[in-house]
Amino acid sequence: MTFLEVIGVLAAAGAGGLFWAGLKAREAANAAMRAACRTRGLLFLDDTVALESMRPVRDGEGRITLRRVYGFAYSDTGENRRKGSVTLLGPRIVAVDLGAAPFDEPGRDAPGTSRHPGTGA
């Protein structure tokens, strides 16, 4: 084999390894989202996560690894869609973000509060 063929084989093997690691990371993100939604009584919509970003970063020990952020949709009422994310550092899940609570949205009050004090409206 020539030098270029060896480089081509190594590049193909590296791409295959990256693809395989990506599939495993996506499976882990899906499992984490299902568990987080189940424990909070939320509906995990579309039954999958989508890769939003992937970049190399240094982990806590100074080694370079990939940071992947997957986005997903969930619902708390069954009639709305909310956006959440899960972050992986290498193969480890480091953060699960379900976004703001429903009453933290602009224009929506927290339970037991009134927008117009004294009027009950």
All heavy atoms as an XYZ file, in Angstrom:
892
protein
N       0.837     -1.180      0.000
C       0.000      0.000      0.000
C       0.877      1.235      0.000
O       1.906      1.275      0.655
C      -0.887      0.039      1.245
C      -2.124     -0.805      1.111
S      -3.512     -0.357      2.153
C      -2.979     -0.632      3.781
N       0.371      2.243     -0.673
C       1.099      3.510     -0.702
C       0.766      4.307      0.550
O      -0.163      3.990      1.292
C       0.716      4.330     -1.948
O      -0.638      4.759     -1.816
C       0.918      3.535     -3.221
N       1.507      5.360      0.732
C       1.302      6.227      1.892
C      -0.109      6.828      1.883
O      -0.766      6.915      2.918
C       2.368      7.327      1.907
C       2.233      8.269      3.061
C       2.539      7.852      4.342
C       1.788      9.575      2.865
C       2.415      8.713      5.413
C       1.655     10.432      3.932
C       1.970     10.009      5.207
N      -0.582      7.253      0.739
C      -1.928      7.837      0.636
C      -3.014      6.811      0.949
O      -4.036      7.149      1.558
C      -2.153      8.439     -0.748
C      -1.388      9.730     -1.029
C      -1.644     10.205     -2.455
C      -1.782     10.815     -0.040
N      -2.811      5.577      0.554
C      -3.787      4.533      0.882
C      -3.844      4.286      2.388
O      -4.922      4.102      2.958
C      -3.450      3.242      0.143
C      -3.692      3.321     -1.359
C      -3.160      2.112     -2.092
O      -2.196      1.482     -1.595
O      -3.716      1.798     -3.159
N      -2.680      4.285      3.036
C      -2.624      4.109      4.487
C      -3.346      5.264      5.181
O      -4.142      5.050      6.107
C      -1.160      3.994      4.977
C      -1.075      4.059      6.494
C      -0.526      2.729      4.450
N      -3.100      6.477      4.724
C      -3.784      7.647      5.286
C      -5.290      7.522      5.078
O      -6.082      7.822      5.980
C      -3.247      8.952      4.658
C      -1.776      9.160      5.019
C      -4.084     10.156      5.074
C      -1.529      9.399      6.490
N      -5.713      7.072      3.916
C      -7.138      6.893      3.629
C      -7.781      5.860      4.534
O      -8.889      6.064      5.044
N      -7.095      4.744      4.758
C      -7.621      3.702      5.641
C      -7.715      4.226      7.085
O      -8.714      4.003      7.780
C      -6.755      2.427      5.572
C      -7.093      1.462      6.683
C      -6.909      1.771      4.210
N      -6.687      4.934      7.543
C      -6.706      5.506      8.891
C      -7.818      6.545      9.047
O      -8.489      6.587     10.086
C      -5.354      6.125      9.239
C      -4.203      5.136      9.436
C      -2.887      5.875      9.661
C      -4.500      4.203     10.592
N      -8.022      7.363      8.028
C      -9.092      8.362      8.070
C     -10.457      7.680      8.114
O     -11.350      8.097      8.858
C      -9.001      9.300      6.872
N     -10.638      6.630      7.330
C     -11.911      5.897      7.341
C     -12.145      5.234      8.701
O     -13.266      5.241      9.225
C     -11.925      4.852      6.229
N     -11.101      4.671      9.283
C     -11.229      4.047     10.605
C     -11.554      5.097     11.660
O     -12.392      4.867     12.545
C      -9.945      3.302     10.967
N     -10.933      6.250     11.584
C     -11.222      7.335     12.529
C     -12.653      7.832     12.390
O     -13.335      8.069     13.386
N     -13.121      7.980     11.160
C     -14.501      8.412     10.926
C     -15.482      7.368     11.443
O     -16.508      7.706     12.050
C     -14.728      8.676      9.438
N     -15.174      6.099     11.229
C     -16.024      5.030     11.740
C     -16.072      5.023     13.261
O     -17.132      4.842     13.870
N     -14.937      5.239     13.895
C     -14.881      5.298     15.356
C     -15.662      6.488     15.902
O     -16.381      6.371     16.902
N     -15.562      7.630     15.245
C     -16.316      8.813     15.652
C     -17.817      8.585     15.490
O     -18.608      8.951     16.358
C     -15.871     10.023     14.835
C     -16.489     11.363     15.215
C     -16.105     11.748     16.633
C     -16.042     12.431     14.235
N     -18.202      7.937     14.407
C     -19.607      7.624     14.167
C     -20.135      6.673     15.245
O     -21.217      6.877     15.801
C     -19.771      7.012     12.771
C     -21.188      6.653     12.427
C     -22.106      7.630     12.118
C     -21.599      5.324     12.428
C     -23.412      7.308     11.811
C     -22.897      4.983     12.122
C     -23.813      5.977     11.808
N     -19.377      5.641     15.572
C     -19.781      4.663     16.584
C     -19.909      5.327     17.956
O     -20.871      5.099     18.680
C     -18.775      3.513     16.639
C     -19.161      2.446     17.595
C     -18.666      2.246     18.850
C     -20.149      1.433     17.396
N     -19.277      1.171     19.438
C     -20.195      0.654     18.563
C     -20.981      1.117     16.344
C     -21.049     -0.420     18.712
C     -21.833      0.037     16.487
C     -21.858     -0.714     17.648
N     -18.940      6.169     18.313
C     -19.003      6.874     19.595
C     -20.202      7.820     19.627
O     -20.851      7.979     20.672
C     -17.708      7.653     19.834
N     -20.521      8.428     18.492
C     -21.686      9.302     18.412
C     -22.981      8.554     18.624
O     -23.894      9.050     19.288
N     -23.076      7.342     18.074
C     -24.278      6.529     18.282
C     -24.435      6.145     19.752
O     -25.544      6.190     20.307
C     -24.228      5.268     17.426
C     -24.438      5.447     15.923
C     -24.257      4.109     15.209
C     -25.805      6.025     15.642
N     -23.343      5.775     20.393
C     -23.388      5.415     21.808
C     -23.765      6.630     22.669
O     -24.538      6.511     23.623
C     -22.034      4.853     22.278
C     -21.730      3.503     21.701
C     -22.730      2.498     22.211
C     -22.371      1.112     21.780
N     -23.374      0.143     22.177
N     -23.225      7.796     22.336
C     -23.551      9.019     23.081
C     -25.028      9.368     22.914
O     -25.697      9.759     23.875
C     -22.673     10.171     22.608
N     -25.556      9.203     21.715
C     -26.969      9.491     21.457
C     -27.874      8.535     22.234
O     -28.893      8.933     22.792
C     -27.250      9.390     19.957
C     -28.636      9.812     19.584
C     -28.730      9.965     18.061
N     -30.089     10.265     17.705
C     -30.932      9.395     17.157
N     -30.524      8.177     16.875
N     -32.155      9.744     16.869
N     -27.490      7.273     22.287
C     -28.251      6.298     23.084
C     -28.257      6.693     24.557
O     -29.299      6.611     25.228
C     -27.652      4.901     22.937
C     -27.920      4.239     21.615
C     -27.229      2.884     21.510
O     -26.887      2.294     22.561
O     -27.033      2.425     20.383
N     -27.112      7.125     25.075
C     -27.027      7.537     26.478
C     -27.880      8.780     26.726
O     -28.563      8.878     27.755
C     -25.576      7.811     26.857
N     -27.865      9.734     25.791
C     -28.671     10.949     25.931
C     -30.163     10.611     25.909
O     -30.941     11.153     26.701
C     -28.323     11.940     24.825
N     -30.575      9.715     25.017
C     -31.984      9.289     24.969
C     -32.399      8.639     26.282
O     -33.474      8.926     26.817
C     -32.215      8.314     23.812
C     -32.579      9.001     22.523
O     -33.334      9.962     22.514
N     -32.031      8.507     21.433
N     -31.570      7.771     26.822
C     -31.891      7.100     28.079
C     -31.990      8.107     29.220
O     -32.893      8.016     30.062
C     -30.844      6.035     28.386
N     -31.087      9.073     29.259
C     -31.107     10.085     30.314
C     -32.364     10.943     30.226
O     -32.986     11.264     31.245
C     -29.865     10.970     30.226
N     -32.774     11.295     29.023
C     -33.966     12.122     28.858
C     -35.226     11.351     29.221
O     -36.117     11.902     29.850
C     -34.085     12.631     27.428
C     -33.052     13.625     27.045
S     -32.903     15.168     27.962
C     -32.991     14.824     29.648
N     -35.292     10.119     28.829
C     -36.459      9.304     29.203
C     -36.582      9.196     30.723
O     -37.659      9.343     31.287
C     -36.358      7.921     28.574
C     -36.690      7.911     27.122
C     -36.806      6.492     26.573
N     -36.972      6.555     25.141
C     -35.991      6.394     24.251
N     -34.782      6.113     24.671
N     -36.230      6.488     22.960
N     -35.460      8.953     31.388
C     -35.474      8.825     32.847
C     -35.843     10.152     33.509
O     -36.649     10.174     34.450
C     -34.113      8.346     33.342
N     -35.281     11.268     33.037
C     -35.575     12.575     33.627
C     -37.048     12.933     33.433
O     -37.695     13.422     34.363
C     -34.687     13.648     32.997
N     -37.587     12.676     32.266
C     -38.999     12.979     32.012
C     -39.906     12.064     32.827
O     -40.914     12.513     33.376
C     -39.309     12.855     30.520
S     -38.624     14.212     29.538
N     -39.550     10.798     32.940
C     -40.368      9.849     33.691
C     -40.418     10.231     35.175
O     -41.480     10.218     35.788
C     -39.835      8.433     33.522
C     -40.677      7.358     34.154
C     -40.193      5.940     33.859
N     -38.750      5.747     33.779
C     -38.057      5.588     32.641
N     -38.657      5.597     31.478
N     -36.743      5.414     32.667
N     -39.287     10.603     35.766
C     -39.267     10.933     37.193
C     -40.011     12.229     37.490
O     -40.509     12.391     38.602
C     -37.825     11.053     37.721
O     -37.142     12.066     37.008
C     -37.097      9.736     37.618
N     -40.105     13.121     36.512
C     -40.807     14.390     36.729
C     -42.236     14.376     36.188
O     -42.921     15.391     36.240
C     -40.017     15.520     36.080
C     -38.713     15.806     36.808
C     -37.864     16.806     36.054
N     -36.642     17.114     36.732
C     -35.517     16.434     36.623
N     -35.469     15.363     35.868
N     -34.434     16.806     37.261
N     -42.651     13.250     35.631
C     -44.003     13.150     35.098
C     -44.220     13.932     33.817
O     -45.317     14.397     33.533
N     -43.167     14.074     33.002
C     -43.246     14.823     31.753
C     -43.320     13.870     30.568
O     -42.934     12.708     30.673
C     -42.012     15.727     31.603
C     -41.782     16.718     32.749
C     -40.437     17.395     32.586
C     -42.903     17.739     32.802
N     -43.788     14.374     29.449
C     -43.856     13.580     28.223
C     -42.643     13.889     27.357
O     -42.414     15.047     27.005
C     -45.133     13.913     27.442
C     -46.450     13.686     28.170
C     -47.593     14.270     27.358
C     -46.651     12.211     28.419
N     -41.873     12.893     27.006
C     -40.702     13.032     26.131
C     -41.217     12.936     24.705
O     -41.615     11.868     24.253
C     -39.699     11.939     26.478
C     -38.410     11.966     25.711
C     -37.877     13.137     25.216
C     -37.698     10.796     25.509
C     -36.669     13.141     24.528
C     -36.500     10.777     24.831
C     -35.989     11.958     24.337
N     -41.265     14.059     23.990
C     -41.844     14.101     22.651
C     -40.845     13.663     21.592
O     -39.640     13.753     21.774
C     -42.337     15.517     22.345
C     -43.341     16.091     23.344
C     -43.684     17.527     22.977
C     -44.589     15.245     23.410
N     -41.354     13.220     20.471
C     -40.571     12.802     19.299
C     -39.701     11.583     19.568
O     -39.056     11.080     18.667
C     -39.706     13.939     18.753
C     -40.507     15.177     18.396
O     -41.690     15.023     18.032
O     -39.959     16.283     18.495
N     -39.620     11.138     20.809
C     -38.907      9.927     21.209
C     -37.446      9.888     20.777
O     -36.883      8.834     20.545
C     -39.648      8.685     20.705
C     -39.265      7.451     21.508
O     -39.101      7.578     22.737
O     -39.123      6.374     20.901
N     -36.816     11.061     20.642
C     -35.398     11.078     20.304
C     -34.781     12.423     20.641
O     -35.486     13.406     20.878
C     -35.163     10.745     18.823
O     -33.767     10.521     18.620
C     -35.635     11.851     17.911
N     -33.477     12.461     20.685
C     -32.723     13.698     20.860
C     -32.042     14.033     19.546
O     -31.858     13.172     18.692
C     -31.674     13.565     21.989
C     -32.324     13.353     23.329
C     -30.683     12.467     21.689
N     -31.664     15.305     19.379
C     -30.981     15.750     18.169
C     -29.692     16.473     18.550
O     -29.693     17.309     19.462
C     -31.883     16.683     17.363
N     -28.623     16.153     17.859
C     -27.333     16.778     18.142
C     -27.393     18.258     17.784
O     -27.728     18.621     16.665
C     -26.225     16.086     17.338
C     -24.807     16.586     17.581
C     -24.371     16.309     19.015
C     -23.841     15.946     16.599
N     -27.102     19.120     18.768
C     -27.092     20.560     18.538
C     -25.679     21.104     18.367
O     -25.468     22.019     17.594
C     -27.786     21.293     19.686
C     -29.276     21.047     19.716
C     -29.964     21.820     20.832
O     -29.281     22.357     21.730
O     -31.202     21.874     20.789
N     -24.737     20.550     19.124
C     -23.350     20.992     18.968
C     -22.393     19.893     19.416
O     -22.743     19.053     20.242
C     -23.085     22.282     19.762
O     -23.067     22.026     21.137
N     -21.206     19.954     18.843
C     -20.148     19.004     19.198
C     -18.822     19.729     19.000
O     -18.572     20.268     17.916
C     -20.212     17.758     18.309
C     -19.148     16.742     18.632
S     -19.317     15.185     17.713
C     -19.037     15.710     16.038
N     -18.038     19.772     20.076
C     -16.739     20.436     19.964
C     -15.746     19.823     20.937
O     -16.147     19.293     21.972
C     -16.866     21.936     20.187
C     -17.317     22.321     21.553
C     -17.564     23.839     21.641
N     -18.039     24.178     22.951
C     -17.295     24.763     23.867
N     -16.036     25.068     23.621
N     -17.795     25.051     25.049
N     -14.469     19.927     20.611
C     -13.457     19.399     21.527
C     -13.254     20.355     22.699
O     -13.228     21.576     22.529
C     -12.200     19.304     20.661
C     -12.420     20.256     19.543
C     -13.894     20.372     19.351
N     -13.166     19.789     23.905
C     -12.890     20.549     25.132
C     -11.969     19.716     26.014
O     -11.765     18.527     25.762
C     -14.183     20.896     25.912
C     -15.083     21.812     25.119
C     -14.918     19.653     26.333
N     -11.447     20.334     27.048
C     -10.627     19.597     28.013
C     -11.507     19.156     29.173
O     -12.318     19.916     29.677
C      -9.485     20.468     28.516
C      -8.480     20.767     27.426
C      -7.163     21.189     28.017
N      -6.238     21.528     26.957
C      -5.389     20.675     26.419
N      -5.353     19.428     26.841
N      -4.578     21.043     25.462
N     -11.318     17.914     29.604
C     -12.085     17.414     30.746
C     -11.402     17.851     32.042
O     -10.434     18.612     32.029
C     -12.273     15.902     30.670
C     -10.976     15.126     30.746
O      -9.921     15.719     31.037
O     -11.017     13.901     30.519
N     -11.900     17.388     33.170
C     -11.366     17.771     34.470
C      -9.925     17.355     34.690
O      -9.233     17.917     35.539
N      -9.451     16.370     33.935
C      -8.076     15.899     34.074
C      -7.153     16.482     33.008
O      -6.010     16.074     32.881
C      -8.065     14.371     34.013
C      -8.848     13.761     35.163
C      -8.997     12.265     35.010
O      -8.471     11.690     34.042
O      -9.663     11.668     35.872
N      -7.687     17.411     32.194
C      -6.871     18.086     31.196
C      -6.786     17.381     29.858
O      -6.088     17.842     28.957
N      -7.474     16.259     29.703
C      -7.455     15.537     28.431
C      -8.487     16.114     27.473
O      -9.562     16.552     27.891
C      -7.730     14.060     28.646
C      -6.600     13.346     29.360
C      -6.944     11.919     29.560
N      -7.932     11.890     30.653
C      -8.325     10.803     31.263
N      -7.876      9.635     30.883
N      -9.177     10.861     32.249
N      -8.187     16.096     26.205
C      -9.129     16.582     25.202
C     -10.168     15.502     24.927
O      -9.826     14.342     24.705
C      -8.396     16.982     23.900
C      -7.516     18.197     24.160
C      -9.406     17.294     22.800
C      -6.747     18.686     22.966
N     -11.431     15.904     24.972
C     -12.550     15.009     24.705
C     -13.635     15.793     23.984
O     -13.535     17.019     23.849
C     -13.081     14.388     26.020
O     -14.038     13.397     25.707
C     -13.689     15.442     26.922
N     -14.647     15.105     23.505
C     -15.731     15.787     22.806
C     -16.848     16.151     23.768
O     -17.265     15.340     24.590
C     -16.300     14.895     21.691
C     -15.460     14.783     20.437
C     -16.131     13.843     19.445
C     -15.253     16.141     19.796
N     -17.329     17.378     23.636
C     -18.513     17.837     24.375
C     -19.665     17.862     23.381
O     -19.620     18.551     22.373
C     -18.280     19.233     24.929
C     -19.486     19.811     25.635
C     -19.158     21.226     26.131
N     -20.303     21.832     26.729
C     -21.129     22.661     26.093
N     -20.915     22.971     24.830
N     -22.153     23.186     26.707
N     -20.688     17.056     23.664
C     -21.857     16.981     22.785
C     -23.068     17.526     23.540
O     -23.282     17.186     24.700
C     -22.149     15.546     22.375
C     -21.096     14.916     21.506
C     -21.485     13.468     21.219
N     -20.587     12.828     20.298
C     -19.538     12.096     20.653
N     -19.280     11.907     21.914
N     -18.776     11.545     19.739
N     -23.848     18.355     22.860
C     -25.095     18.858     23.426
C     -26.226     18.374     22.521
O     -26.225     18.631     21.313
C     -25.109     20.393     23.522
C     -26.454     20.888     24.061
C     -23.966     20.885     24.400
N     -27.160     17.640     23.117
C     -28.322     17.127     22.401
C     -29.556     17.875     22.868
O     -29.753     18.074     24.069
C     -28.514     15.628     22.673
C     -27.461     14.761     22.052
C     -26.316     14.424     22.746
C     -27.621     14.261     20.763
C     -25.340     13.617     22.183
C     -26.656     13.451     20.193
C     -25.518     13.143     20.902
O     -24.562     12.343     20.334
N     -30.394     18.285     21.935
C     -31.652     18.938     22.259
C     -32.801     17.958     22.123
O     -32.702     16.961     21.412
N     -33.885     18.236     22.825
C     -35.064     17.387     22.757
C     -36.290     18.223     23.090
O     -36.181     19.352     23.578
C     -34.949     16.199     23.716
C     -34.903     16.603     25.154
C     -36.053     16.607     25.930
C     -33.710     16.988     25.738
C     -36.007     16.988     27.252
C     -33.659     17.362     27.057
C     -34.818     17.369     27.816
N     -37.453     17.670     22.827
C     -38.712     18.336     23.144
C     -39.472     17.498     24.164
O     -39.453     16.275     24.098
C     -39.548     18.518     21.889
N     -40.122     18.186     25.084
C     -40.951     17.509     26.066
C     -42.181     18.364     26.332
O     -42.265     19.513     25.905
C     -40.176     17.244     27.366
C     -39.863     18.475     28.180
C     -40.698     18.853     29.223
C     -38.741     19.248     27.916
C     -40.418     19.977     29.976
C     -38.460     20.366     28.658
C     -39.299     20.734     29.691
O     -39.018     21.847     30.431
N     -43.140     17.802     27.025
C     -44.364     18.516     27.356
C     -44.722     18.234     28.807
O     -44.569     17.118     29.285
C     -45.508     18.080     26.437
O     -46.712     18.726     26.818
N     -45.231     19.262     29.473
C     -45.696     19.068     30.846
C     -47.208     18.916     30.906
O     -47.739     18.375     31.865
C     -45.219     20.198     31.759
C     -45.665     21.565     31.282
O     -46.126     21.681     30.137
O     -45.531     22.527     32.054
N     -47.907     19.353     29.869
C     -49.373     19.262     29.863
C     -49.908     18.351     28.770
O     -51.068     17.980     28.798
C     -49.995     20.651     29.649
O     -49.628     21.129     28.344
C     -49.548     21.639     30.703
N     -49.096     18.037     27.788
C     -49.553     17.260     26.636
C     -50.049     18.152     25.517
O     -50.315     17.683     24.416
N     -50.155     19.453     25.786
C     -50.652     20.395     24.786
C     -49.620     21.450     24.416
O     -49.943     22.391     23.695
C     -51.924     21.066     25.314
C     -53.048     20.072     25.532
C     -54.297     20.743     26.064
O     -54.359     21.992     26.057
O     -55.202     20.023     26.475
N     -48.425     21.343     24.909
C     -47.385     22.308     24.593
C     -46.071     21.589     24.312
O     -45.946     20.395     24.513
C     -47.215     23.300     25.746
C     -46.802     22.627     27.036
O     -46.654     21.418     27.103
N     -46.606     23.419     28.074
N     -45.106     22.346     23.812
C     -43.765     21.814     23.563
C     -42.772     22.692     24.291
O     -42.796     23.895     24.171
C     -43.430     21.814     22.071
C     -44.222     20.819     21.275
C     -43.831     20.873     19.792
N     -42.578     20.211     19.527
C     -42.444     18.909     19.311
N     -43.494     18.130     19.366
N     -41.275     18.384     19.058
N     -41.896     22.060     25.025
C     -40.817     22.755     25.718
C     -39.502     22.171     25.236
O     -39.449     21.039     24.810
C     -40.958     22.594     27.226
C     -42.238     23.159     27.747
C     -42.204     23.237     29.264
N     -43.443     23.759     29.763
C     -43.797     25.036     29.693
N     -42.999     25.902     29.131
N     -44.960     25.432     30.178
N     -38.457     22.980     25.348
C     -37.145     22.562     24.860
C     -36.236     22.268     26.035
O     -36.186     23.027     26.987
C     -36.565     23.672     23.996
C     -35.261     23.306     23.353
C     -34.851     24.390     22.391
C     -33.516     24.183     21.746
N     -32.809     22.989     21.944
N     -35.527     21.164     25.935
C     -34.538     20.799     26.933
C     -33.267     20.351     26.256
O     -33.192     20.263     25.030
N     -32.249     20.071     27.055
C     -30.986     19.599     26.488
C     -30.273     18.676     27.463
O     -30.529     18.707     28.666
C     -30.076     20.782     26.132
O     -29.672     21.454     27.298
N     -29.401     17.873     26.913
C     -28.529     17.027     27.717
C     -27.112     17.208     27.182
O     -26.906     17.283     25.975
C     -28.963     15.538     27.679
C     -28.944     14.981     26.289
C     -28.102     14.683     28.589
N     -26.154     17.337     28.092
C     -24.767     17.578     27.719
C     -23.918     16.385     28.137
O     -24.022     15.921     29.270
C     -24.241     18.852     28.397
O     -25.081     19.950     28.030
C     -22.808     19.149     27.977
N     -23.110     15.914     27.211
C     -22.188     14.815     27.476
C     -20.764     15.310     27.296
O     -20.471     16.077     26.370
C     -22.417     13.655     26.514
C     -23.639     12.783     26.767
C     -24.849     13.385     26.113
C     -23.400     11.408     26.240
N     -19.899     14.871     28.169
C     -18.471     15.137     28.061
C     -17.807     13.786     27.875
O     -17.719     12.999     28.820
C     -17.959     15.840     29.318
C     -16.573     16.443     29.248
C     -16.463     17.436     28.116
C     -16.225     17.101     30.563
N     -17.430     13.503     26.641
C     -16.980     12.161     26.307
C     -18.183     11.244     26.403
O     -19.261     11.565     25.914
N     -18.077     10.123     27.106
C     -19.230      9.232     27.247
C     -20.107      9.541     28.470
O     -21.142      8.930     28.655
C     -18.570      7.863     27.422
C     -17.279      8.163     28.097
C     -16.834      9.500     27.541
N     -19.694     10.520     29.309
C     -20.411     10.819     30.550
C     -21.450     11.909     30.375
O     -21.188     12.935     29.742
C     -19.435     11.308     31.626
C     -18.592     10.259     32.252
C     -17.705     10.824     33.359
N     -17.036     12.054     32.931
C     -17.126     13.209     33.576
N     -17.819     13.317     34.670
N     -16.488     14.270     33.127
N     -22.611     11.718     30.978
C     -23.634     12.752     31.002
C     -23.280     13.704     32.133
O     -23.128     13.291     33.281
C     -25.027     12.139     31.216
C     -25.367     11.274     30.015
C     -26.070     13.224     31.439
C     -26.597     10.444     30.167
N     -23.119     14.988     31.801
C     -22.718     15.958     32.818
C     -23.830     16.939     33.154
O     -23.771     17.595     34.202
C     -21.441     16.728     32.401
C     -20.249     15.779     32.339
C     -21.626     17.437     31.087
N     -24.863     17.082     32.313
C     -25.950     18.014     32.615
C     -27.213     17.619     31.876
O     -27.162     17.183     30.732
C     -25.555     19.431     32.223
N     -28.326     17.769     32.576
C     -29.650     17.607     31.982
C     -30.411     18.890     32.287
O     -30.565     19.253     33.455
C     -30.400     16.395     32.571
C     -31.816     16.334     32.038
C     -29.652     15.108     32.259
N     -30.837     19.599     31.250
C     -31.518     20.875     31.421
C     -32.924     20.773     30.858
O     -33.098     20.533     29.662
C     -30.737     21.977     30.708
C     -31.381     23.338     30.856
O     -32.219     23.519     31.753
O     -31.044     24.223     30.059
N     -33.913     20.947     31.726
C     -35.306     20.914     31.286
C     -35.865     22.314     31.096
O     -37.063     22.490     30.951
C     -36.153     20.126     32.281
C     -35.831     18.642     32.342
C     -36.622     17.970     33.440
C     -36.092     17.975     31.009
N     -35.022     23.325     31.077
C     -35.477     24.684     30.830
C     -36.182     25.279     32.033
O     -36.165     24.737     33.134
N     -36.851     26.399     31.813
C     -37.548     27.116     32.869
C     -38.831     26.399     33.257
O     -39.459     25.738     32.434
C     -37.865     28.529     32.407
N     -39.214     26.551     34.502
C     -40.498     26.017     34.967
C     -41.620     26.755     34.252
O     -41.450     27.895     33.838
C     -40.612     26.194     36.474
N     -42.777     26.130     34.077
C     -43.868     26.759     33.327
C     -44.246     28.136     33.826
O     -44.537     29.007     33.048
C     -45.032     25.780     33.503
C     -44.405     24.486     33.846
C     -43.123     24.809     34.543
N     -44.188     28.383     35.138
C     -44.584     29.686     35.646
C     -43.465     30.711     35.554
O     -43.662     31.859     35.911
C     -45.099     29.580     37.088
C     -44.162     28.880     38.015
C     -43.137     29.561     38.629
C     -44.314     27.521     38.267
C     -42.270     28.914     39.485
C     -43.454     26.872     39.125
C     -42.425     27.564     39.739
N     -42.276     30.321     35.080
C     -41.182     31.267     34.889
C     -41.251     31.949     33.528
O     -40.469     32.829     33.247
C     -39.820     30.569     35.007
C     -39.511     30.166     36.440
O     -40.177     30.694     37.348
O     -38.628     29.330     36.636
N     -42.176     31.551     32.686
C     -42.292     32.137     31.355
C     -42.903     33.525     31.442
O     -43.757     33.776     32.272
C     -43.179     31.266     30.460
C     -42.588     29.943     30.142
C     -43.528     29.121     29.278
O     -44.645     29.590     28.982
O     -43.141     28.021     28.906
N     -42.506     34.437     30.561
C     -43.125     35.752     30.544
C     -44.621     35.605     30.235
O     -45.012     34.831     29.363
C     -42.414     36.490     29.407
C     -41.163     35.722     29.165
C     -41.430     34.313     29.614
N     -45.437     36.341     30.984
C     -46.869     36.317     30.719
C     -47.601     35.193     31.417
O     -48.798     35.034     31.267
N     -46.891     34.366     32.163
C     -47.536     33.274     32.878
C     -47.189     33.383     34.355
O     -46.039     33.516     34.722
C     -47.062     31.942     32.317
C     -47.887     30.789     32.821
C     -47.709     29.612     31.930
N     -48.462     28.506     32.504
C     -48.415     27.288     32.042
N     -47.678     27.018     30.998
N     -49.103     26.328     32.585
N     -48.191     33.344     35.210
C     -47.996     33.545     36.639
C     -47.693     32.237     37.348
O     -48.110     31.172     36.922
C     -49.250     34.148     37.266
C     -49.540     35.530     36.713
O     -48.575     36.231     36.376
O     -50.727     35.893     36.605
N     -47.004     32.370     38.463
C     -46.760     31.219     39.325
C     -48.077     30.828     39.978
O     -48.956     31.655     40.163
C     -45.717     31.576     40.379
N     -48.221     29.569     40.325
C     -49.456     29.146     40.988
C     -49.704     29.960     42.250
O     -48.804     30.203     43.038
C     -49.194     27.677     41.326
C     -48.109     27.251     40.394
C     -47.291     28.476     40.127
N     -50.959     30.414     42.421
C     -51.329     31.154     43.611
C     -51.003     32.627     43.555
O     -51.118     33.328     44.551
N     -50.547     33.133     42.406
C     -50.247     34.557     42.292
C     -51.232     35.213     41.347
O     -51.888     34.548     40.550
C     -48.821     34.811     41.752
O     -48.725     34.276     40.439
C     -47.779     34.180     42.654
N     -51.315     36.528     41.450
C     -52.230     37.293     40.603
C     -51.453     38.349     39.859
O     -50.552     38.984     40.421
C     -53.329     37.925     41.454
O     -54.120     38.774     40.679
N     -51.802     38.591     38.636
C     -51.126     39.592     37.839
C     -51.575     40.994     38.251
O     -50.845     41.964     38.087
C     -51.426     39.358     36.363
C     -50.406     40.013     35.477
C     -50.666     39.665     34.053
N     -50.440     38.234     33.895
C     -50.151     37.667     32.765
N     -50.071     38.366     31.685
N     -49.964     36.380     32.682
N     -52.783     41.133     38.747
C     -53.337     42.427     39.147
C     -53.677     42.379     40.630
O     -54.771     41.993     41.001
C     -54.595     42.760     38.325
C     -54.341     42.715     36.856
N     -53.634     43.684     36.214
C     -54.702     41.793     35.927
C     -53.565     43.391     34.926
N     -54.208     42.243     34.734
N     -52.741     42.776     41.491
C     -52.982     42.673     42.935
C     -54.222     43.472     43.353
O     -54.465     44.552     42.870
C     -51.720     43.276     43.557
C     -50.697     43.253     42.479
C     -51.442     43.285     41.187
N     -54.965     42.880     44.229
C     -56.132     43.537     44.759
C     -57.395     43.346     43.932
O     -58.490     43.631     44.382
N     -57.267     42.895     42.683
C     -58.441     42.715     41.829
C     -58.819     41.257     41.711
O     -59.900     40.942     41.248
C     -58.192     43.275     40.420
O     -57.157     42.507     39.810
C     -57.815     44.747     40.463
N     -57.918     40.374     42.042
C     -58.184     38.948     41.910
C     -58.149     38.461     40.486
O     -58.472     37.337     40.169
N     -57.737     39.330     39.542
C     -57.686     38.950     38.124
C     -56.294     38.567     37.720
O     -55.334     38.963     38.266
C     -58.181     40.082     37.250
